[in-house]
Amino acid sequence: MDLGARFSLDLQRRFVTRAFFPNDTVDGRTALVDSWSDFDGTDADAVNAKLYFRSTNDDPTGTPTYGAFQEFVSGTFKARAFQFKAELNSFDVAQNILIDELGFEATFQRRQENSNGATASGTSTKSVAFDKAFFVGTASLVGRMLTCQALRLRFRTLAMASV
C-alpha cells in the first residue's frame, strides 16, 4: 500500500482463522492413531497463523528498501508504503486452516493545522501552505479485507505478500 508520501497511519488488523479436519473420517487420516489429538475430529487445534508487515519511506514503484518483516499488531506506524504477509502452519497432517478474515483497517489520525498568514478575499483561487502535508492521494484505505467463507488451503504453509 503506497500512501504517496510519509504519513502516520493507524493500522488495525483483521485476522480470524480456525483449524479443521478436511477428511473428518477415520479412513481419511494418514497419521498413526496414537498421534491423533482427538479421535472423533471435533477438537482441531494444531494450526497456527501469524500476520506480518514491513514498511519503507522510499517510493515503492522504484527500488525501495523495506525493513524486516515484523509481527503485525494494531498500532500507529509512520511510513510511505507497507507490505503484508500471512504465515499459516499446520502441525498435524490431518488438520488444515480456514481463514475467515484477513486484512486490515487503515485510518489517519484527526489533526488540525493553522496558517498564520493573511489571505486576501476575492474571486481568485487561494493557496494555503502547511508545514506538514495532508494526505490527498488516491490510495484506497478502506476495503482491504479478504473474507473467505469456503477457502480451504491445500498447503501446509502459505505466504502472501504485497497488498
DSSP file with accessible surface (Angstrom, degrees, kcal/mol):
  #  RESIDUE AA STRUCTURE BP1 BP2  ACC     N-H-->O    O-->H-N    N-H-->O    O-->H-N    TCO  KAPPA ALPHA  PHI   PSI    X-CA   Y-CA   Z-CA
    1    1 A M              0   0   17      0, 0.0    81,-1.9     0, 0.0     2,-0.5   0.000 360.0 360.0 360.0 121.3    0.0    0.0    0.0
    2    2 A D  E     -A   81   0A  53     79,-0.2    79,-0.2     1,-0.1   137,-0.1  -0.902 360.0-172.8-105.5 121.8    1.6    3.3   -1.2
    3    3 A L  E     -     0   0A   5     77,-3.1   134,-0.3    -2,-0.5   136,-0.2   0.536  41.0-123.1 -88.6  -9.2    0.5    6.5    0.6
    4    4 A G  E    S+     0   0A  43     76,-0.3     2,-0.3   133,-0.1    76,-0.1   0.154  85.9  22.0  89.0 -22.2    2.4    8.7   -1.8
    5    5 A A  E    S-     0   0A  42     75,-0.3     2,-0.5    74,-0.2    -2,-0.2  -0.940 103.3 -70.1-159.9 175.1    4.4   10.4    1.0
    6    6 A R  E     +     0   0A 133     -2,-0.3     2,-0.3    51,-0.1    74,-0.2  -0.666  61.6 159.2 -82.6 121.2    5.4    9.6    4.6
    7    7 A F  E     -A   79   0A  21     72,-1.9    72,-1.9    -2,-0.5     2,-0.4  -0.960  44.5-111.1-137.0 156.3    2.4    9.7    6.9
    8    8 A S  E     -A   78   0A  50     -2,-0.3   101,-0.4    70,-0.2     2,-0.4  -0.755  42.6-174.6 -84.4 134.0    1.4    8.4   10.4
    9    9 A L  E     -A   77   0A   0     68,-3.0    68,-2.9    -2,-0.4     2,-0.6  -0.995  25.8-135.1-137.7 132.7   -1.3    5.8    9.9
   10   10 A D  E     -AB  76 107A  42     97,-3.2    97,-2.3    -2,-0.4     2,-0.5  -0.813  26.7-168.9 -85.9 122.5   -3.4    3.8   12.4
   11   11 A L  E     -AB  75 106A   2     64,-3.1    64,-2.2    -2,-0.6     2,-0.5  -0.962   8.0-173.6-116.6 125.3   -3.5    0.1   11.3
   12   12 A Q  E     - B   0 105A  91     93,-2.6    93,-2.6    -2,-0.5     2,-0.1  -0.979  21.7-133.8-118.0 121.0   -5.9   -2.3   12.9
   13   13 A R  E     - B   0 104A  89     -2,-0.5     2,-0.5    91,-0.2    91,-0.3  -0.417  11.7-161.0 -77.3 150.3   -5.5   -5.9   11.9
   14   14 A R  E     + B   0 103A  68     89,-2.8    89,-2.0    -2,-0.1     2,-0.4  -0.943  30.0 149.6-128.1 105.1   -8.4   -8.1   10.9
   15   15 A F  E     + B   0 102A  33     -2,-0.5     2,-0.4    87,-0.2    87,-0.2  -0.900  10.3 163.9-148.1 106.3   -7.3  -11.7   11.2
   16   16 A V  E     + B   0 101A  64     85,-2.3    84,-2.7    -2,-0.4    85,-1.7  -0.985  11.5 159.4-129.5 121.1   -9.6  -14.6   12.1
   17   17 A T  E     - B   0  99A  47     -2,-0.4     2,-0.3    82,-0.2    82,-0.2  -0.907  13.2-173.8-134.3 163.9   -8.6  -18.3   11.5
   18   18 A R  E     - B   0  98A 126     80,-1.9    80,-3.2    -2,-0.3     2,-0.2  -0.987  23.6-114.9-155.9 155.5   -9.6  -21.7   12.7
   19   19 A A  E     + B   0  97A  22     25,-0.4     2,-0.3    -2,-0.3    25,-0.2  -0.551  34.2 170.2 -89.2 154.3   -8.5  -25.3   12.4
   20   20 A F  E     - B   0  96A  31     76,-2.0    76,-2.8    -2,-0.2     3,-0.1  -0.980  36.6-116.3-156.4 161.8  -10.5  -28.0   10.8
   21   21 A F        -     0   0   17     -2,-0.3     3,-0.5    20,-0.3    74,-0.2  -0.912  19.7-167.4-100.4 108.2  -10.2  -31.6    9.6
   22   22 A P  S    S+     0   0   55      0, 0.0     2,-0.6     0, 0.0    -1,-0.1   0.847  90.3  40.3 -65.9 -30.5  -10.7  -31.7    5.8
   23   23 A N  S    S+     0   0   97     71,-0.5     2,-1.7    -3,-0.1     5,-0.1  -0.726  75.1 177.6-115.4  78.0  -11.0  -35.5    5.9
   24   24 A D        +     0   0   85     -2,-0.6     2,-0.3    -3,-0.5     3,-0.1  -0.204  48.3  92.1 -83.4  48.5  -13.1  -35.9    9.1
   25   25 A T  S >> S-     0   0   85     -2,-1.7     4,-0.6     1,-0.1     3,-0.5  -0.963  82.4-119.7-133.3 155.0  -13.3  -39.7    8.8
   26   26 A V  G >4 S+     0   0   80     -2,-0.3     3,-1.0     1,-0.2    -1,-0.1   0.920 115.6  51.7 -60.6 -40.1  -11.1  -42.4   10.3
   27   27 A D  G 34 S+     0   0  160      1,-0.2    -1,-0.2    -3,-0.1    -3,-0.1   0.754 103.3  60.1 -70.5 -21.6  -10.3  -43.7    6.8
   28   28 A G  G <4 S+     0   0   24     -3,-0.5     2,-0.2    -5,-0.1    -1,-0.2   0.612  85.3  94.1 -83.5 -10.5   -9.3  -40.2    5.6
   29   29 A R    <<  -     0   0   23     -3,-1.0     4,-0.1    -4,-0.6    65,-0.0  -0.597  48.9-172.4 -88.1 144.7   -6.5  -39.8    8.1
   30   30 A T        +     0   0  119     -2,-0.2    -1,-0.1     2,-0.1     2,-0.1   0.635  57.6  87.7-108.5 -19.1   -2.9  -40.6    7.3
   31   31 A A  S    S-     0   0   26      1,-0.1     5,-0.1     2,-0.1     2,-0.1  -0.388  91.8 -86.1 -78.7 160.8   -1.1  -40.2   10.6
   32   32 A L    >   -     0   0  141      1,-0.1     3,-1.9    -2,-0.1     4,-0.4  -0.365  35.7-121.5 -64.9 143.5   -0.9  -43.0   13.2
   33   33 A V  G >  S+     0   0   78      1,-0.3     3,-1.2     2,-0.2    -1,-0.1   0.827 110.3  63.1 -60.6 -30.0   -3.9  -43.3   15.5
   34   34 A D  G 3  S+     0   0  159      1,-0.2    -1,-0.3     3,-0.0    -2,-0.1   0.739 100.7  53.3 -67.8 -19.8   -1.7  -42.8   18.6
   35   35 A S  G <  S+     0   0   73     -3,-1.9    -1,-0.2     3,-0.0     2,-0.2   0.512  80.7 113.7 -93.8  -3.2   -0.7  -39.3   17.4
   36   36 A W    <   -     0   0   34     -3,-1.2     3,-0.2    -4,-0.4    56,-0.0  -0.483  55.5-155.1 -70.1 132.5   -4.3  -38.1   16.9
   37   37 A S  S    S+     0   0   67      1,-0.3     2,-0.3    -2,-0.2    -1,-0.2   0.773  85.9  17.8 -77.2 -23.9   -5.1  -35.3   19.4
   38   38 A D    >   -     0   0   36      1,-0.1     3,-0.5    -3,-0.0    -1,-0.3  -0.955  66.0-152.1-150.3 127.3   -8.8  -36.1   19.1
   39   39 A F  T 3  S+     0   0  132     -2,-0.3    -1,-0.1     1,-0.2    -2,-0.1   0.895  95.7  45.0 -70.8 -38.7  -10.3  -39.4   17.9
   40   40 A D  T 3  S-     0   0   95      1,-0.1    -1,-0.2   -15,-0.0   -14,-0.0   0.472 106.0-121.1 -91.9   2.2  -13.6  -38.0   16.6
   41   41 A G  S <  S+     0   0    7     -3,-0.5   -20,-0.3     2,-0.1     3,-0.2   0.559  79.7 113.8  81.3   8.5  -12.2  -35.0   14.9
   42   42 A T        +     0   0  109      1,-0.2     2,-0.8   -22,-0.1    -1,-0.1   0.707  65.4  64.0 -87.0 -17.5  -14.1  -32.3   16.8
   43   43 A D        +     0   0   79    -23,-0.0     2,-0.7     2,-0.0    -1,-0.2  -0.648  62.0 169.4-108.9  76.6  -11.0  -30.7   18.5
   44   44 A A        +     0   0   24     -2,-0.8   -25,-0.4   -25,-0.2     3,-0.1  -0.778  19.4 135.8 -88.5 115.7   -8.9  -29.3   15.7
   45   45 A D        +     0   0   94     -2,-0.7    -1,-0.1   -27,-0.1     2,-0.1   0.228  32.2 101.7-146.1  16.7   -6.2  -27.2   17.4
   46   46 A A        +     0   0   21     50,-0.1    45,-3.6    46,-0.1    46,-0.4  -0.160  63.5  92.0-102.8  40.4   -2.8  -28.0   15.7
   47   47 A V  E     -C   90   0A  28     43,-0.2     2,-0.3    44,-0.1    43,-0.2  -0.900  49.6-168.6-127.4 161.1   -2.6  -24.9   13.5
   48   48 A N  E     -C   89   0A  68     41,-2.6    41,-3.2    -2,-0.3     2,-0.4  -0.993   1.2-170.1-147.7 146.8   -1.1  -21.5   13.8
   49   49 A A  E     -C   88   0A  18     -2,-0.3     2,-0.4    39,-0.2    39,-0.2  -1.000   2.8-175.9-140.2 137.9   -1.3  -18.3   11.8
   50   50 A K  E     -C   87   0A  74     37,-2.2    37,-2.7    -2,-0.4     2,-0.4  -0.993  14.3-146.9-134.0 143.3    0.7  -15.1   12.1
   51   51 A L  E     -C   86   0A   8     -2,-0.4    21,-3.3    21,-0.2     2,-0.3  -0.917  21.0-175.3-110.6 133.5    0.3  -11.8   10.2
   52   52 A Y  E     -CD  85  71A  41     33,-3.3    33,-2.1    -2,-0.4     2,-0.3  -0.853   6.7-175.0-125.3 160.3    3.4   -9.7    9.4
   53   53 A F  E     -CD  84  70A   3     17,-2.3    17,-2.5    -2,-0.3     2,-0.3  -0.971   5.0-170.7-147.7 161.9    4.1   -6.3    7.9
   54   54 A R  E     -C   83   0A  71     29,-2.0    29,-2.4    -2,-0.3     2,-0.3  -0.963  11.3-155.3-147.0 162.9    7.1   -4.2    6.8
   55   55 A S  E     -C   82   0A  36     -2,-0.3    12,-2.1    27,-0.2     2,-0.3  -0.894   7.2-164.2-139.8 165.1    7.4   -0.6    5.7
   56   56 A T  E     -C   81   0A   5     25,-1.9    25,-2.2    -2,-0.3    24,-2.1  -0.980  22.0-150.2-145.5 153.9    9.6    1.8    3.7
   57   57 A N  S    S+     0   0   85      8,-0.4     2,-0.1    -2,-0.3   -51,-0.1   0.393  76.6  93.9 -98.3  -2.5    9.9    5.5    3.3
   58   58 A D  S    S-     0   0   68      7,-0.3    -2,-0.1     1,-0.1    22,-0.1  -0.438  94.3 -88.8 -86.3 164.3   11.0    5.1   -0.3
   59   59 A D    >   -     0   0   66      1,-0.2     3,-1.6    -2,-0.1    -1,-0.1  -0.594  35.1-150.2 -70.1 116.5    8.9    5.2   -3.4
   60   60 A P  T 3  S+     0   0   34      0, 0.0    -1,-0.2     0, 0.0     6,-0.0   0.668  91.7  65.0 -70.0 -12.4    7.7    1.5   -3.8
   61   61 A T  T 3  S+     0   0  116      2,-0.1    -2,-0.1    -3,-0.0   -59,-0.0   0.648 107.0  45.2 -82.1 -12.3    7.5    1.9   -7.6
   62   62 A G  S <  S-     0   0   47     -3,-1.6    -4,-0.0     0, 0.0     0, 0.0   0.393 125.1 -56.0 -94.3-127.6   11.3    2.4   -7.7
   63   63 A T        -     0   0  137      2,-0.0    -2,-0.1    -4,-0.0    -4,-0.1  -0.699  67.4-172.2-119.1  76.9   13.8    0.3   -5.8
   64   64 A P        -     0   0   36      0, 0.0     2,-0.7     0, 0.0    -8,-0.0  -0.303  22.2-135.9 -73.3 154.1   12.6    0.7   -2.2
   65   65 A T        -     0   0  109     -2,-0.0    -8,-0.4     0, 0.0    -7,-0.3  -0.944  26.1-164.9-108.2 107.5   14.5   -0.6    0.8
   66   66 A Y        -     0   0   44     -2,-0.7   -10,-0.2   -10,-0.1     3,-0.1  -0.648  16.6-121.5 -89.4 150.5   11.9   -2.3    3.1
   67   67 A G        -     0   0   39    -12,-2.1    -1,-0.1    -2,-0.3     3,-0.1  -0.195  47.7 -71.8 -74.4 178.3   12.7   -3.1    6.7
   68   68 A A        -     0   0   85      1,-0.1   -13,-0.2   -14,-0.1    -1,-0.2  -0.376  56.7 -96.6 -71.3 150.1   12.4   -6.6    8.0
   69   69 A F        -     0   0   56    -15,-0.1     2,-0.3    -3,-0.1   -15,-0.2  -0.480  46.7-173.1 -64.6 137.3    9.0   -8.2    8.4
   70   70 A Q  E     -D   53   0A 105    -17,-2.5   -17,-2.3    -2,-0.2     2,-0.0  -0.945  36.0 -84.8-130.8 154.5    7.7   -7.9   12.0
   71   71 A E  E     -D   52   0A  91     -2,-0.3     2,-0.7   -19,-0.2   -19,-0.3  -0.349  48.8-122.1 -61.6 135.3    4.6   -9.4   13.6
   72   72 A F        +     0   0    0    -21,-3.3     2,-0.4    -2,-0.0   -21,-0.2  -0.712  39.7 164.0 -88.0 114.0    1.6   -7.2   12.9
   73   73 A V        -     0   0   92     -2,-0.7   -62,-0.1   -61,-0.0   -21,-0.0  -0.939  49.2 -90.4-120.1 148.6   -0.1   -5.9   16.0
   74   74 A S  S    S+     0   0   65     -2,-0.4     2,-0.3   -61,-0.1   -62,-0.2  -0.279  73.7 108.2 -59.3 141.6   -2.6   -3.0   15.7
   75   75 A G  E     -A   11   0A  29    -64,-2.2   -64,-3.1   -66,-0.1     2,-0.5  -0.983  68.5 -63.9 175.5-170.7   -0.9    0.4   16.3
   76   76 A T  E     -A   10   0A  70     -2,-0.3     2,-0.3   -66,-0.2   -66,-0.2  -0.909  48.1-179.3-106.7 129.1    0.2    3.7   14.7
   77   77 A F  E     -A    9   0A  45    -68,-2.9   -68,-3.0    -2,-0.5     2,-0.5  -0.959  18.6-146.7-132.1 145.8    3.0    3.5   12.1
   78   78 A K  E     +A    8   0A 112     -2,-0.3     2,-0.3   -70,-0.2   -70,-0.2  -0.954  46.4 106.2-118.8 118.5    4.8    6.1   10.1
   79   79 A A  E     -A    7   0A   0    -72,-1.9   -72,-1.9    -2,-0.5   -22,-0.2  -0.969  65.3-116.7-170.4 173.5    6.0    5.3    6.6
   80   80 A R  E    S+     0   0A  48    -24,-2.1   -77,-3.1     1,-0.3   -76,-0.3   0.820  94.5  16.0 -90.7 -41.6    5.3    5.8    2.9
   81   81 A A  E     -AC   2  56A   0    -25,-2.2   -25,-1.9   -79,-0.2     2,-0.3  -0.969  62.3-160.2-137.9 153.1    4.4    2.2    1.9
   82   82 A F  E     - C   0  55A   0    -81,-1.9     2,-0.3    -2,-0.3   -27,-0.2  -0.962   1.4-163.9-132.0 147.4    3.6   -1.0    3.6
   83   83 A Q  E     - C   0  54A  26    -29,-2.4   -29,-2.0    -2,-0.3     2,-0.3  -0.967  11.7-161.9-126.5 150.0    3.7   -4.7    2.7
   84   84 A F  E     + C   0  53A   8     -2,-0.3    78,-0.4   -31,-0.2     2,-0.3  -0.928   9.7 177.2-130.9 151.4    1.8   -7.5    4.5
   85   85 A K  E     - C   0  52A  46    -33,-2.1   -33,-3.3    -2,-0.3     2,-0.4  -0.988  15.9-147.1-150.1 154.1    2.1  -11.3    4.6
   86   86 A A  E     - C   0  51A   1     74,-0.4    74,-0.7    -2,-0.3     2,-0.5  -0.972   6.2-157.3-120.3 136.7    0.5  -14.2    6.5
   87   87 A E  E     -EC 159  50A  60    -37,-2.7   -37,-2.2    -2,-0.4     2,-0.4  -0.980  12.3-170.8-114.4 122.4    2.2  -17.4    7.5
   88   88 A L  E     -EC 158  49A   2     70,-1.0    70,-0.6    -2,-0.5     2,-0.4  -0.951   5.9-178.3-117.0 130.3   -0.1  -20.3    8.1
   89   89 A N  E     - C   0  48A  44    -41,-3.2   -41,-2.6    -2,-0.4     2,-0.4  -0.970  16.9-162.8-132.2 145.2    1.1  -23.6    9.6
   90   90 A S  E     - C   0  47A   6     66,-0.4   -43,-0.2    -2,-0.4     3,-0.0  -0.994   3.1-169.1-122.8 131.6   -0.4  -26.9   10.4
   91   91 A F  S    S+     0   0  139    -45,-3.6     2,-0.4    -2,-0.4   -44,-0.1   0.256  76.9  59.4-102.0  10.7    1.4  -29.2   12.9
   92   92 A D  S >  S-     0   0   20    -46,-0.4     3,-1.9     3,-0.2    -1,-0.1  -0.981  74.8-143.1-139.7 123.5   -0.8  -32.2   12.1
   93   93 A V  T 3  S+     0   0   80     -2,-0.4    -1,-0.1     1,-0.3    -2,-0.0   0.734 102.7  56.2 -62.1 -18.4   -1.0  -33.6    8.5
   94   94 A A  T 3  S+     0   0   14    -73,-0.1   -71,-0.5   -72,-0.1     2,-0.3   0.619  99.5  72.4 -87.4 -13.2   -4.7  -34.3    9.1
   95   95 A Q    <   -     0   0    7     -3,-1.9     2,-0.3   -74,-0.2    -3,-0.2  -0.777  56.4-178.8-107.7 149.7   -5.6  -30.7   10.1
   96   96 A N  E     -B   20   0A  22    -76,-2.8   -76,-2.0    -2,-0.3     2,-0.4  -0.790  25.2-111.6-132.2 177.7   -5.8  -27.6    7.9
   97   97 A I  E     -B   19   0A   4     -2,-0.3    56,-0.9   -78,-0.2     2,-0.4  -0.920  16.7-155.6-121.1 140.0   -6.5  -23.9    8.5
   98   98 A L  E     -B   18   0A  15    -80,-3.2   -80,-1.9    -2,-0.4     2,-0.6  -0.953  10.1-147.3-113.9 129.9   -9.5  -21.9    7.4
   99   99 A I  E     +B   17   0A   3     -2,-0.4    52,-0.3    52,-0.4   -82,-0.2  -0.879  21.5 171.1 -99.8 117.9   -9.3  -18.1    7.0
  100  100 A D  E    S+     0   0A  34    -84,-2.7    48,-1.0    -2,-0.6     2,-0.3   0.826  74.3  10.0 -89.6 -40.2  -12.5  -16.2    7.9
  101  101 A E  E     +BF  16 147A  67    -85,-1.7   -85,-2.3    46,-0.2    -1,-0.3  -0.996  60.3 171.2-141.8 139.0  -10.9  -12.7    7.8
  102  102 A L  E     +BF  15 146A  17     44,-1.8    44,-3.2    -2,-0.3     2,-0.3  -0.907  44.1  58.7-147.8 112.9   -7.6  -11.5    6.5
  103  103 A G  E     -BF  14 145A  10    -89,-2.0   -89,-2.8    -2,-0.3     2,-0.3  -0.994  61.5-103.7 165.7-158.7   -6.8   -7.8    6.2
  104  104 A F  E     -B   13   0A  10     40,-1.2     2,-0.5    -2,-0.3    40,-0.4  -0.979  13.1-127.3-155.9 163.0   -6.6   -4.5    8.0
  105  105 A E  E     -B   12   0A  83    -93,-2.6   -93,-2.6    -2,-0.3     2,-0.5  -0.983  25.9-163.3-116.7 127.7   -8.3   -1.2    8.5
  106  106 A A  E     +B   11   0A   3     35,-1.2     2,-0.3    -2,-0.5   -95,-0.2  -0.954  14.8 166.0-116.0 128.5   -6.2    1.9    7.9
  107  107 A T  E     -B   10   0A  60    -97,-2.3   -97,-3.2    -2,-0.5     2,-0.3  -0.981  30.3-127.0-139.1 151.0   -7.2    5.3    9.2
  108  108 A F        -     0   0   67     -2,-0.3     2,-0.2   -99,-0.2   -99,-0.1  -0.747  32.6-111.4 -92.3 146.0   -5.5    8.7    9.6
  109  109 A Q        -     0   0  112   -101,-0.4     2,-0.2    -2,-0.3  -101,-0.1  -0.505  37.2-105.4 -73.9 144.7   -5.5   10.4   13.0
  110  110 A R        +     0   0  248     -2,-0.2     2,-0.3     2,-0.0    -1,-0.1  -0.476  50.9 167.2 -68.0 137.9   -7.5   13.6   13.1
  111  111 A R        -     0   0   99     -2,-0.2     2,-0.4    -3,-0.0    -3,-0.0  -0.986  26.6-145.1-151.2 162.2   -5.4   16.7   13.1
  112  112 A Q        -     0   0  154     -2,-0.3     2,-0.4     2,-0.0    -2,-0.0  -0.992  10.6-170.8-132.4 134.5   -5.7   20.5   12.7
  113  113 A E        -     0   0   53     -2,-0.4     2,-0.4    18,-0.0    -2,-0.0  -0.966   9.4-154.9-122.3 143.2   -3.2   22.9   11.1
  114  114 A N        -     0   0  115     -2,-0.4     2,-0.5     2,-0.0    -2,-0.0  -0.912   6.5-144.8-119.0 145.8   -3.4   26.6   11.3
  115  115 A S        -     0   0   59     -2,-0.4    15,-0.1     1,-0.1    -2,-0.0  -0.932   4.7-166.2-108.6 128.7   -2.0   29.2    8.9
  116  116 A N        +     0   0  167     -2,-0.5     2,-0.1     2,-0.1    -1,-0.1   0.511  60.0 100.6 -90.2  -6.2   -0.8   32.5   10.5
  117  117 A G  S    S-     0   0   50      1,-0.1     2,-0.3     0, 0.0    -2,-0.1  -0.460  78.3-112.2 -79.0 152.7   -0.5   34.3    7.1
  118  118 A A        -     0   0  108     -2,-0.1     2,-0.5     1,-0.0    -1,-0.1  -0.637  25.3-157.5 -83.8 138.5   -3.2   36.6    5.9
  119  119 A T        -     0   0   82     -2,-0.3     2,-0.2     7,-0.0     7,-0.0  -0.981  14.0-135.5-119.0 119.9   -5.3   35.5    2.9
  120  120 A A        -     0   0   78     -2,-0.5     2,-0.1     1,-0.1     0, 0.0  -0.486  19.9-124.4 -74.5 141.5   -7.0   38.3    0.9
  121  121 A S        +     0   0  120     -2,-0.2     2,-0.3     2,-0.0    -1,-0.1  -0.338  54.7 107.2 -78.5 166.1  -10.6   37.7   -0.1
  122  122 A G  S    S-     0   0   55      1,-0.1     4,-0.1     2,-0.1     0, 0.0  -0.939  77.8 -73.6 153.1-169.3  -11.7   37.8   -3.7
  123  123 A T  S    S+     0   0  155     -2,-0.3     2,-0.1     2,-0.1    -1,-0.1   0.537  92.3  97.6 -98.7  -7.1  -12.7   35.7   -6.5
  124  124 A S  S    S-     0   0   80      1,-0.1     2,-0.1    -3,-0.1    -2,-0.1  -0.384  85.9 -87.4 -81.9 163.4   -9.3   34.1   -7.4
  125  125 A T        -     0   0  135     -2,-0.1     2,-0.4     1,-0.0    -1,-0.1  -0.417  42.9-146.5 -68.1 139.6   -8.1   30.7   -6.3
  126  126 A K        -     0   0   80     -2,-0.1     2,-0.4    -3,-0.1    -1,-0.0  -0.878   8.3-160.3-111.6 141.7   -6.3   30.7   -2.9
  127  127 A S        -     0   0  118     -2,-0.4     2,-0.5     2,-0.0    -2,-0.0  -0.980   3.8-169.9-120.2 134.4   -3.4   28.5   -1.8
  128  128 A V        -     0   0   66     -2,-0.4     2,-0.4    -9,-0.0    -2,-0.0  -0.992  11.4-150.3-123.8 124.8   -2.5   27.9    1.8
  129  129 A A        -     0   0   93     -2,-0.5     2,-0.3     4,-0.0     3,-0.0  -0.789  10.2-161.4 -96.7 136.1    0.8   26.1    2.6
  130  130 A F        -     0   0   82     -2,-0.4   -15,-0.1     1,-0.1     3,-0.1  -0.868  25.1-127.6-114.6 151.4    1.1   24.0    5.7
  131  131 A D  S    S+     0   0  163     -2,-0.3     2,-0.5     1,-0.2    -1,-0.1   0.890 101.7  40.1 -63.2 -40.6    4.2   22.8    7.4
  132  132 A K  S    S-     0   0  140     -3,-0.0    -1,-0.2     0, 0.0   -19,-0.0  -0.954  93.5-122.7-114.3 127.0    3.1   19.2    7.4
  133  133 A A        -     0   0   68     -2,-0.5     2,-0.3     1,-0.1    -2,-0.1  -0.242  17.5-132.8 -67.4 151.0    1.3   17.9    4.3
  134  134 A F        -     0   0   79   -127,-0.0     2,-0.5    -4,-0.0    -1,-0.1  -0.737  31.9 -98.7 -96.1 152.8   -2.1   16.4    4.4
  135  135 A F        +     0   0   51     -2,-0.3  -131,-0.1     1,-0.2   -27,-0.0  -0.593  53.6 154.6 -72.2 121.6   -2.9   13.1    2.7
  136  136 A V        +     0   0  132     -2,-0.5    -1,-0.2     0, 0.0  -132,-0.1   0.218  34.4 117.7-128.7   9.6   -4.5   13.9   -0.6
  137  137 A G  S    S-     0   0   40   -134,-0.3  -133,-0.1     1,-0.1  -134,-0.1   0.059  70.6-118.9 -72.4-174.8   -3.6   10.8   -2.5
  138  138 A T        +     0   0  145      2,-0.1    -1,-0.1     3,-0.0     2,-0.1   0.213  59.6 138.4-112.2  11.6   -5.8    8.2   -4.0
  139  139 A A        -     0   0   26   -136,-0.2     2,-0.7     1,-0.1  -136,-0.1  -0.383  56.4-125.6 -60.1 131.5   -4.6    5.2   -2.0
  140  140 A S        +     0   0   67      1,-0.2    -1,-0.1    -2,-0.1    -2,-0.1  -0.728  34.5 172.4 -82.6 114.7   -7.6    3.1   -1.0
  141  141 A L        +     0   0   23     -2,-0.7   -35,-1.2     2,-0.0     2,-0.3   0.477  59.0  69.1-100.5  -5.5   -7.5    2.7    2.7
  142  142 A V  S    S+     0   0  122      1,-0.2   -37,-0.1   -37,-0.1   -35,-0.0  -0.866  90.2  31.1-113.7 148.2  -10.9    1.0    3.1
  143  143 A G        +     0   0   72     -2,-0.3     2,-0.2     1,-0.1    -1,-0.2   0.723  67.5 134.8  83.3  23.1  -11.9   -2.4    1.9
  144  144 A R        +     0   0   79    -40,-0.4   -40,-1.2    -3,-0.3     2,-0.4  -0.175  41.0 109.0 -95.4  42.7   -8.6   -4.1    2.3
  145  145 A M  E     -F  103   0A  77     -2,-0.2     2,-0.6   -42,-0.2   -42,-0.3  -0.973  56.9-150.8-123.1 131.7  -10.1   -7.1    4.0
  146  146 A L  E     -F  102   0A  81    -44,-3.2   -44,-1.8    -2,-0.4     2,-0.6  -0.884  10.2-161.4 -99.1 121.7  -10.4  -10.5    2.4
  147  147 A T  E     -F  101   0A  86     -2,-0.6     2,-0.6   -46,-0.2   -46,-0.2  -0.929   8.3-174.7-107.1 119.6  -13.4  -12.5    3.6
  148  148 A C        +     0   0   11    -48,-1.0    -2,-0.0    -2,-0.6   -50,-0.0  -0.949  16.3 163.9-117.9 114.8  -13.1  -16.2    3.0
  149  149 A Q  S    S+     0   0  164     -2,-0.6    -1,-0.1     1,-0.1   -49,-0.1   0.730  84.6  19.2-101.7 -24.1  -16.1  -18.4    3.8
  150  150 A A  S    S+     0   0   86    -51,-0.0     2,-0.6   -50,-0.0    -1,-0.1   0.082  83.8 135.2-133.2  25.6  -15.2  -21.5    1.9
  151  151 A L        -     0   0   68    -52,-0.3     2,-0.6     1,-0.0   -52,-0.4  -0.637  29.4-175.3 -80.5 120.1  -11.5  -21.2    1.3
  152  152 A R        -     0   0  145     -2,-0.6     2,-0.3   -54,-0.1   -54,-0.1  -0.949  15.6-144.7-118.9 113.2   -9.7  -24.4    2.0
  153  153 A L        -     0   0   15    -56,-0.9   -56,-0.2    -2,-0.6     5,-0.0  -0.578  10.0-166.1 -79.3 135.4   -5.9  -24.3    1.8
  154  154 A R        +     0   0  220     -2,-0.3     2,-0.4   -58,-0.1    -1,-0.1   0.328  65.7  81.0-102.0   5.9   -4.3  -27.4    0.4
  155  155 A F  S    S-     0   0  142      1,-0.1     3,-0.1   -66,-0.0    -2,-0.1  -0.863  72.4-139.8-112.4 148.4   -0.8  -26.3    1.5
  156  156 A R  S    S+     0   0  134     -2,-0.4   -66,-0.4     1,-0.2     2,-0.4   0.821  94.1  27.1 -75.3 -29.7    0.7  -26.7    5.0
  157  157 A T        +     0   0   85    -68,-0.2     2,-0.4   -70,-0.1    -1,-0.2  -0.999  68.8 178.6-134.5 135.4    2.4  -23.3    4.8
  158  158 A L  E     -E   88   0A  48    -70,-0.6   -70,-1.0    -2,-0.4     2,-0.4  -1.000   8.2-165.0-137.1 133.7    1.3  -20.3    2.7
  159  159 A A  E     -E   87   0A  69     -2,-0.4     2,-0.4   -72,-0.2   -72,-0.2  -0.975   4.3-172.4-119.5 135.3    2.8  -16.9    2.4
  160  160 A M        +     0   0   72    -74,-0.7   -74,-0.4    -2,-0.4     2,-0.3  -0.988  11.2 176.0-125.1 134.7    1.1  -13.9    0.9
  161  161 A A        +     0   0   66     -2,-0.4   -76,-0.2     1,-0.2  -108,-0.0  -0.902  41.4  34.5-135.2 166.5    2.8  -10.6    0.3
  162  162 A S              0   0   72    -78,-0.4    -1,-0.2    -2,-0.3   -79,-0.1   0.983 360.0 360.0  56.4  88.4    2.2   -7.1   -1.2
  163  163 A V              0   0   74    -81,-0.2   -81,-0.1    -3,-0.1    -1,-0.1  -0.617 360.0 360.0 -79.7 360.0   -1.3   -6.0   -0.6
